[in-house]
Amino acid sequence: MNKPSPVRRDLGIALGVLYLLVIAYGSLMHNPPSLDVPEGDKWQHLAGYAVLAGWWVLTLPHHRLAVWLGAAGYGVLMECLQGLTDYRSFDVLDMLANGTGALLGLAGASLLLAWYRRHKP
């Protein structure tokens, strides 16, 4: 039988929902902060959704496909909601960065889980 995740499920879900709200706030706020590098907002999308998916994989390790679909779908939803505002814009490239970040987070968390399960006493 697989060893458990390093994240307690109840705590993982609570913090995961909190992070979803943080992403929603950042996605829908006026003038969000941006990295001062070329395509800085794309890097923020990539990193933000990598953390999101990674956290949920650590919390729900047996639901990796659902986690990726949920994170990528949430990224699409946030872009659609931005398109409904008069101060933000809909961007397909942001959606691509969100989905790619979610895939990277899934991969990273899967590697971390494999290591954890091999080395946990």
C-alpha positions as CSV (number, residue, x, y, z in Angstrom):
1,M,0.0,0.0,0.0
2,N,1.2,3.5,-0.8
3,K,2.5,5.6,2.0
4,P,0.4,8.7,2.7
5,S,1.1,12.1,1.3
6,P,3.3,14.5,3.3
7,V,0.3,16.9,3.5
8,R,-2.6,16.2,5.8
9,R,-5.7,16.1,3.7
10,D,-7.9,18.5,5.7
11,L,-5.2,21.1,6.0
12,G,-4.3,20.6,2.3
13,I,-7.8,21.2,1.2
14,A,-8.2,24.3,3.4
15,L,-5.0,25.9,2.2
16,G,-5.7,24.8,-1.4
17,V,-9.1,26.6,-1.3
18,L,-7.4,29.7,0.2
19,Y,-4.8,29.7,-2.6
20,L,-7.7,29.5,-5.2
21,L,-9.1,32.6,-3.6
22,V,-5.7,34.3,-3.7
23,I,-5.4,33.5,-7.5
24,A,-8.9,34.8,-8.1
25,Y,-8.1,38.1,-6.3
26,G,-4.8,38.5,-8.2
27,S,-6.5,37.7,-11.5
28,L,-9.4,40.1,-11.0
29,M,-7.7,43.0,-9.2
30,H,-7.0,46.4,-10.9
31,N,-3.3,46.8,-11.9
32,P,-1.8,43.6,-10.4
33,P,1.9,43.6,-9.7
34,S,4.0,42.2,-12.5
35,L,7.6,41.0,-12.7
36,D,9.9,43.4,-14.4
37,V,11.1,40.9,-17.0
38,P,10.0,40.3,-20.6
39,E,6.7,38.5,-20.5
40,G,6.7,38.8,-16.7
41,D,3.0,38.1,-16.4
42,K,3.3,34.8,-18.3
43,W,6.0,33.7,-15.8
44,Q,3.6,34.7,-13.0
45,H,0.9,32.6,-14.5
46,L,3.3,29.6,-15.0
47,A,4.5,29.8,-11.4
48,G,1.2,30.5,-9.8
49,Y,-0.5,27.5,-11.5
50,A,2.5,25.2,-10.9
51,V,2.1,25.9,-7.2
52,L,-1.6,25.5,-7.4
53,A,-1.5,22.1,-9.1
54,G,1.5,20.9,-7.1
55,W,-0.2,21.7,-3.8
56,W,-3.4,19.8,-4.9
57,V,-1.4,16.8,-6.1
58,L,0.3,16.6,-2.6
59,T,-3.1,16.9,-1.0
60,L,-5.0,14.5,-3.4
61,P,-2.2,12.3,-4.8
62,H,-4.5,9.7,-6.4
63,H,-6.3,12.3,-8.4
64,R,-3.6,13.7,-10.6
65,L,-5.6,14.0,-13.8
66,A,-8.5,15.7,-12.0
67,V,-6.1,18.1,-10.4
68,W,-4.5,19.1,-13.7
69,L,-7.9,19.5,-15.4
70,G,-9.2,21.4,-12.4
71,A,-6.2,23.8,-12.3
72,A,-6.2,24.3,-16.1
73,G,-9.9,24.8,-16.1
74,Y,-9.6,27.3,-13.3
75,G,-7.1,29.2,-15.4
76,V,-9.6,29.3,-18.3
77,L,-12.3,30.5,-15.9
78,M,-10.1,33.3,-14.6
79,E,-9.3,34.5,-18.1
80,C,-13.0,34.4,-19.1
81,L,-13.8,36.5,-16.0
82,Q,-11.1,38.9,-16.8
83,G,-12.6,39.3,-20.3
84,L,-15.9,40.4,-18.7
85,T,-14.2,43.3,-16.9
86,D,-13.5,46.7,-18.3
87,Y,-10.0,46.8,-16.7
88,R,-8.5,43.4,-17.5
89,S,-8.3,41.4,-20.7
90,F,-8.8,37.9,-22.0
91,D,-5.6,36.3,-23.1
92,V,-5.2,32.8,-24.7
93,L,-1.5,32.9,-24.0
94,D,-2.2,33.4,-20.3
95,M,-4.4,30.3,-20.4
96,L,-1.6,28.4,-22.1
97,A,0.8,29.5,-19.3
98,N,-1.8,28.5,-16.7
99,G,-2.2,25.0,-18.2
100,T,1.6,24.5,-18.7
101,G,2.3,25.7,-15.1
102,A,-0.3,23.2,-13.8
103,L,1.4,20.4,-15.8
104,L,4.8,21.4,-14.4
105,G,3.3,21.5,-10.8
106,L,1.8,18.1,-11.3
107,A,5.2,16.7,-12.5
108,G,7.1,18.3,-9.7
109,A,4.7,17.2,-7.0
110,S,4.7,13.6,-8.4
111,L,8.5,13.5,-8.2
112,L,8.3,14.8,-4.7
113,L,5.7,12.2,-3.7
114,A,7.8,9.4,-5.2
115,W,10.8,10.6,-3.2
116,Y,8.8,11.0,0.0
117,R,7.3,7.5,-0.3
118,R,10.7,5.9,-0.9
119,H,12.4,7.7,2.0
120,K,9.7,7.9,4.7
121,P,10.3,5.4,7.5
